[in-house]
Amino acid sequence: MFNSRIWDEAYDALTDIIAAEYMRRSEVAGSLRNYDMSRYNRVISKTGNFIDYGTSLKHLSIYLHAYYGKKPVVLIDDYDHPVQAGYANGYSVEAIRFISCLLSFVMKDNSSNVEFGIITGTMWLEHLGGFNNYACYTIRNSQLAEHFGFTREEVRNLLEYYGLEDMMSGICVLFGGHRIGGVEIFRPLDILDYLGNFVTC
């Protein structure tokens, strides 16, 4: 999806994701005012413009807050995939402009509608501009290291739960814990995929 060779394809893929998220949260549509409903429809019908999509997450947070009476938590994973594809394919200026707009509108000056946000990626946010007063936790920080995956103890507890304690040494050999901030961490996907071969629901 974000291996797009041209910006138009990447933008189309991004707006597809945004439209899908709007449709997933369709419960808010019935409570929107006419102007907001018009914007909502432009987003899901993919007839919106750059501003409609650039401000879409901010508006969705407003709609969700109004509907539920609680501020939503914004979780954005791998925000930098379109930016990296842009660097690789010559449309980094457009990608940075769009992602910067999208993230800064939802995360900055929107505290009345968002409880907090978590943005993950491998690139620093500074290159996007418009971000300040945020906390950055990398895999080198020891303060949150244990939350970047399963700890050895969590893997052991998982194995004990399923009666597979004898597999611990094999898992350590196969998936050798990664050192993050001085803590041994195992990738959850590796562990769960592997255990799926031995555990049935």
Disulfide bonds with the S-S distance in Angstrom:
none
